[in-house]
Amino acid sequence: MKKKQRDGAEVNSSSMADIAFLLLVFFLVTTTIATDKGIPMVLPPKSEQQDEVKLKEKNIFKVLINSKDQMLVEGEPLEVESIRDDCIEFLNNYGKDPRSSDSPKDAVVSIKADRGTSYEKYLTVLDEVTAAYNQSRANYLNISLEAFLNLDMDNPEHKRAYDAARAEFPLQISEAEPTDIEG
C-alpha cells in the first residue's frame, strides 16, 4: 500500500489585510508628530484702540537688516558679532552719553527687517539682542551670565533676584513690520 503524501501546513492569510490595517491605525493613533515651534515670544493682547507711544529718539536703538542680510545699527554698518556689545552699552548708559538711552527702563531696541532678509539672520540678531539683555541683567546682579541663566526659579531668593533684574532691564524689543528696504 502506498502512503498518501501530505501537503505542508498552510497559514490562513485571509485575515492578514485586517491585521495590517489594524496595526496601521494603531501606529497612526499612538504616534506623535513633531511640530515646528516658532519664536517663543509672548504677544500683548490685541487692543481695539491703538495707543500712541511717544519715545525720545535717543532711547531707541535702531537695527535695520536689508535683503542682503547687511545690518545698519544706529545708522552705521555693523556685523552681527558686535551687536551684543553695542546693545549692552546702550542699555547701561543711564544718561551718561546724551546720544544714548536715559535708563534701561526707557530703552527700546527696534529691529526692522526687509522682506527678503533670511530667517537665520533675523533670528541671530534677535538672539544677540536677547543675550545683551540677559548679560545686562547678570551684570546688575554681579553674577556670570551662565549663573544668571541657571537661576532656580523654585528658590524664592533666586526668583526675587531674577525679578529685580527683569524690572531694572525690561525686555523691550520693537519688531517693526517688514518692508522692502532692499540692499
C-alpha positions as CSV (number, residue, x, y, z in Angstrom):
1,M,0.0,0.0,0.0
2,K,1.2,3.4,-1.0
3,K,1.2,6.2,1.6
4,K,-0.5,9.4,0.8
5,Q,1.7,12.4,0.7
6,R,0.5,15.2,2.8
7,D,0.9,18.9,1.8
8,G,2.7,21.1,4.3
9,A,0.6,23.1,6.7
10,E,-0.6,26.4,5.3
11,V,-1.3,29.6,7.2
12,N,-4.6,31.0,6.6
13,S,-3.8,34.5,5.2
14,S,-7.4,35.7,4.7
15,S,-7.2,38.0,7.7
16,M,-3.7,39.4,7.1
17,A,-5.1,42.5,5.5
18,D,-7.3,43.2,8.5
19,I,-4.4,42.8,10.9
20,A,-2.2,45.1,8.8
21,F,-4.9,47.7,8.7
22,L,-5.4,47.5,12.5
23,L,-1.6,47.9,13.1
24,L,-1.6,50.9,10.7
25,V,-4.4,52.5,12.6
26,F,-2.8,51.7,15.9
27,F,0.5,53.4,14.9
28,L,-1.2,56.4,13.4
29,V,-3.2,57.0,16.6
30,T,-0.4,56.5,19.0
31,T,2.4,58.3,17.2
32,T,3.0,61.9,18.0
33,I,4.1,64.0,15.0
34,A,6.8,66.6,15.7
35,T,5.5,70.1,15.1
36,D,7.6,73.1,14.3
37,K,7.8,75.7,17.0
38,G,8.1,79.3,16.2
39,I,9.8,82.0,18.0
40,P,8.8,81.8,21.7
41,M,7.5,85.4,22.2
42,V,4.6,86.4,24.3
43,L,2.5,88.8,22.4
44,P,0.4,91.5,24.0
45,P,-3.3,91.2,23.9
46,K,-5.0,92.7,20.8
47,S,-6.3,96.1,21.6
48,E,-9.2,97.8,19.8
49,Q,-7.6,101.1,20.4
50,Q,-4.0,101.8,19.4
51,D,-2.4,104.0,22.0
52,E,0.3,106.2,20.6
53,V,3.5,105.9,22.5
54,K,5.9,108.9,22.5
55,L,9.5,107.9,22.9
56,K,12.6,110.1,22.8
57,E,14.7,109.3,19.7
58,K,17.8,108.7,21.9
59,N,16.0,105.9,23.8
60,I,15.6,103.8,20.6
61,F,18.4,101.5,19.5
62,K,17.7,101.0,15.8
63,V,18.7,97.9,13.9
64,L,17.9,97.6,10.2
65,I,18.5,94.5,8.2
66,N,18.3,94.6,4.4
67,S,17.5,91.8,1.9
68,K,21.3,91.0,1.6
69,D,21.5,90.4,5.3
70,Q,23.5,93.5,5.9
71,M,22.9,95.5,9.0
72,L,22.8,99.1,10.0
73,V,22.9,99.8,13.7
74,E,22.2,103.4,14.7
75,G,23.0,104.4,11.1
76,E,26.4,102.6,10.9
77,P,27.2,99.3,9.2
78,L,27.8,96.7,11.8
79,E,28.5,92.9,11.9
80,V,26.2,90.7,13.9
81,E,29.1,89.8,16.3
82,S,29.3,93.4,17.5
83,I,25.6,94.0,18.2
84,R,25.6,92.4,21.6
85,D,28.3,94.8,23.0
86,D,26.7,97.9,21.4
87,C,23.3,96.9,22.8
88,I,24.8,96.4,26.3
89,E,26.5,99.8,26.1
90,F,23.2,101.4,25.0
91,L,21.2,99.7,27.8
92,N,23.7,100.5,30.5
93,N,24.1,104.2,29.6
94,Y,22.0,105.7,32.4
95,G,22.1,109.1,30.7
96,K,25.9,109.4,30.6
97,D,26.0,109.8,26.9
98,P,23.5,112.4,25.7
99,R,23.0,110.5,22.4
100,S,22.1,107.2,24.1
101,S,19.3,105.9,26.4
102,D,18.3,107.7,29.6
103,S,17.9,104.4,31.5
104,P,17.4,100.7,30.8
105,K,13.7,101.1,31.6
106,D,13.3,103.7,28.9
107,A,15.5,101.9,26.3
108,V,13.8,100.2,23.4
109,V,15.6,98.1,20.8
110,S,13.9,98.4,17.4
111,I,14.5,95.7,14.8
112,K,13.3,96.3,11.3
113,A,14.0,93.8,8.5
114,D,13.4,93.7,4.8
115,R,11.0,91.1,3.4
116,G,14.0,89.4,1.8
117,T,16.0,89.1,5.0
118,S,16.9,85.5,5.8
119,Y,15.2,83.9,8.7
120,E,18.6,82.8,10.1
121,K,19.9,86.4,10.1
122,Y,16.8,87.7,11.8
123,L,16.9,85.1,14.5
124,T,20.6,85.6,15.0
125,V,20.1,89.4,15.6
126,L,17.1,88.7,17.9
127,D,19.2,86.2,19.9
128,E,22.1,88.7,20.2
129,V,19.7,91.4,21.5
130,T,18.2,89.0,24.0
131,A,21.7,87.9,25.1
132,A,22.5,91.6,25.6
133,Y,19.6,92.0,27.9
134,N,20.5,88.8,29.8
135,Q,24.1,89.9,30.1
136,S,23.0,93.3,31.5
137,R,20.7,91.6,34.0
138,A,23.6,89.3,35.1
139,N,25.9,92.3,35.5
140,Y,23.2,94.0,37.5
141,L,23.2,91.0,39.9
142,N,27.0,90.8,39.8
143,I,26.9,87.2,38.6
144,S,28.1,85.5,35.5
145,L,25.8,85.1,32.5
146,E,25.8,81.3,33.0
147,A,24.8,81.7,36.7
148,F,22.0,84.1,35.7
149,L,20.6,81.7,33.1
150,N,20.7,78.8,35.6
151,L,18.9,80.6,38.4
152,D,16.5,78.2,40.1
153,M,13.0,79.8,39.9
154,D,11.8,77.5,42.7
155,N,14.2,79.1,45.1
156,P,12.5,82.3,46.4
157,E,15.8,84.2,46.8
158,H,16.8,83.4,43.2
159,K,13.3,84.4,42.0
160,R,13.4,87.7,43.8
161,A,16.9,88.5,42.2
162,Y,15.6,87.5,38.8
163,D,12.5,89.6,39.1
164,A,14.6,92.6,40.3
165,A,16.9,92.3,37.3
166,R,14.0,92.0,34.9
167,A,12.4,95.1,36.5
168,E,15.6,97.0,36.0
169,F,16.2,95.7,32.5
170,P,12.7,95.1,31.0
171,L,12.9,93.3,27.6
172,Q,11.6,96.0,25.3
173,I,12.1,94.9,21.7
174,S,10.1,96.5,18.9
175,E,9.8,94.3,15.9
176,A,8.6,96.6,13.1
177,E,6.6,95.4,10.1
178,P,9.0,94.1,7.4
179,T,9.3,96.4,4.4
180,D,11.1,96.4,1.1
181,I,14.4,98.2,2.2
182,E,16.4,96.4,-0.5
183,G,20.2,96.5,-0.5
